[in-house]
Amino acid sequence: MKQLETMNLQLFAAQVSTQESLSAEMKTFYDMTLIDEAGANLIHDQFGQKRPIPKGGGKTIEFRRFSPLEKAVTPLTEGVTPQGNSLNVSTVSATVSQYGDYIVQSDVLELTALDNTILESAKLLGRQAGQTLDTVVRNALQTGTNVSFCPKIAADGTETEVLSRDELDESCVLTVDAVQQAVTKLRAQNAPTIGGKYVAIIHPYVAYDLMRDPEWIDAHKYADPDALFEGELGELAGVRFVQSTEAKVYRDETCPQGLAVFTTLFLGDGAYGVTDVLGGGLEMIVKQKGSSGTADPLDQRSSVGWKALKTARILVENYLLRVESCSKRYSATAAAN
């Protein structure tokens, strides 16, 4: 792979201009570059039930939701087979949408650039694709109706309940107690854990306060690096925290005057479903010079791009909890995302 990254760009340009398409090996390399770069930004995507996008399957995808079984409290009678039970399966449908972008490169750039511009374009586009698709998932999760607001905390420690976003102020920070209340609420709603813990997606500005608490445990102290989630920071009160700058930040008419409001998503297993970026969900497209026919009569332009089909849907409202808070240090200056 290192050899591919350092290969002579002029030789590469000559190669692709004389072929109808990229070789299978080269296409695989650039496809994986795009997916690798996108994957690092798919923070919200990683905890959803994955569903592939079948070719020719239309624009609607169905997620399966299994209802829990009632308690079997009736004693069995010796020698008598009980009636048994059956799965109660419901479907949740979502419509996929297509997203994408591309970069056009001139023949002069290709001949004079010192770097492999197609590789660099693939990296930039991969990051863009990841951020775009992750935002699609995040926005779907923000529609959840299971919401809590951090209370106001006076100088003497007195707490005042907050019932809406516009009532928040700079004292309404995410604390260990607020995390414990979120865990308690998920447990009371029978939300299953993800590998024994709940997961929370948190903005770096909100994580700043929690990481200063003595109860905080850094991720490298409790987990094998290979077992960490993408973006995982640490653990607190039975929750593994995953950091993302794309964790939703509000700064609009719904917020207190002059302050940004941060959201932290607490997740149980099976809370939502997403379409997979693999298996056709995300595709890289490289067009060499001359592939446009009369639209590029002098073979002056090549392009690198991506397109993807994506959707996300909450499956069980009670398995997802959105906790909204402010930050004493950052709410006055943070921008919406």
RAMO-V810825 format. One record per residue. N is the residue number from 1. NEAR is the number of other C-alpha atoms within 10 Angstrom. Layout:
<<N NEAR> <N NEAR>>
This chain:
<<1 6> <2 6> <3 7> <4 12> <5 13> <6 11> <7 12> <8 13> <9 20> <10 14> <11 10> <12 14> <13 18> <14 14> <15 15> <16 18> <17 17> <18 12> <19 13> <20 13> <21 15> <22 17> <23 12> <24 8> <25 9> <26 12> <27 15> <28 13> <29 16> <30 22> <31 19> <32 16> <33 20> <34 27> <35 23> <36 15> <37 20> <38 26> <39 21> <40 14> <41 25> <42 25> <43 27> <44 26> <45 24> <46 17> <47 19> <48 22> <49 19> <50 17> <51 20> <52 14> <53 21> <54 12> <55 8> <56 6> <57 8> <58 10> <59 15> <60 12> <61 20> <62 15> <63 20> <64 15> <65 17> <66 13> <67 11> <68 10> <69 10> <70 7> <71 6> <72 9> <73 6> <74 7> <75 7> <76 10> <77 8> <78 7> <79 6> <80 7> <81 8> <82 11> <83 6> <84 6> <85 9> <86 7> <87 9> <88 10> <89 10> <90 12> <91 12> <92 13> <93 14> <94 19> <95 14> <96 18> <97 12> <98 13> <99 15> <100 17> <101 13> <102 16> <103 15> <104 12> <105 18> <106 13> <107 16> <108 10> <109 12> <110 21> <111 13> <112 10> <113 11> <114 11> <115 14> <116 18> <117 15> <118 20> <119 19> <120 13> <121 20> <122 27> <123 19> <124 16> <125 25> <126 28> <127 20> <128 19> <129 28> <130 24> <131 22> <132 20> <133 27> <134 24> <135 21> <136 19> <137 26> <138 21> <139 15> <140 16> <141 23> <142 19> <143 13> <144 18> <145 12> <146 15> <147 17> <148 21> <149 22> <150 27> <151 23> <152 21> <153 16> <154 11> <155 8> <156 6> <157 8> <158 9> <159 14> <160 12> <161 13> <162 16> <163 13> <164 15> <165 18> <166 15> <167 16> <168 25> <169 25> <170 19> <171 17> <172 25> <173 24> <174 24> <175 17> <176 16> <177 11> <178 18> <179 21> <180 15> <181 15> <182 24> <183 23> <184 12> <185 17> <186 22> <187 16> <188 10> <189 13> <190 13> <191 21> <192 17> <193 18> <194 15> <195 9> <196 12> <197 18> <198 25> <199 25> <200 24> <201 26> <202 26> <203 21> <204 18> <205 19> <206 24> <207 21> <208 15> <209 16> <210 20> <211 17> <212 9> <213 12> <214 8> <215 12> <216 15> <217 16> <218 16> <219 18> <220 12> <221 10> <222 11> <223 12> <224 9> <225 11> <226 7> <227 8> <228 16> <229 18> <230 17> <231 16> <232 22> <233 21> <234 22> <235 23> <236 19> <237 17> <238 14> <239 21> <240 25> <241 25> <242 26> <243 24> <244 21> <245 15> <246 21> <247 25> <248 22> <249 21> <250 20> <251 20> <252 15> <253 9> <254 13> <255 18> <256 18> <257 14> <258 13> <259 23> <260 25> <261 29> <262 27> <263 24> <264 26> <265 26> <266 23> <267 29> <268 28> <269 20> <270 22> <271 23> <272 25> <273 27> <274 26> <275 26> <276 22> <277 23> <278 14> <279 13> <280 15> <281 17> <282 24> <283 19> <284 23> <285 15> <286 20> <287 18> <288 25> <289 25> <290 20> <291 18> <292 13> <293 10> <294 9> <295 10> <296 13> <297 12> <298 11> <299 17> <300 15> <301 21> <302 23> <303 17> <304 21> <305 20> <306 21> <307 17> <308 21> <309 20> <310 24> <311 21> <312 29> <313 24> <314 23> <315 22> <316 18> <317 17> <318 20> <319 24> <320 30> <321 26> <322 23> <323 21> <324 24> <325 28> <326 29> <327 24> <328 15> <329 13> <330 17> <331 22> <332 16> <333 12> <334 18> <335 14> <336 13> <337 11>>
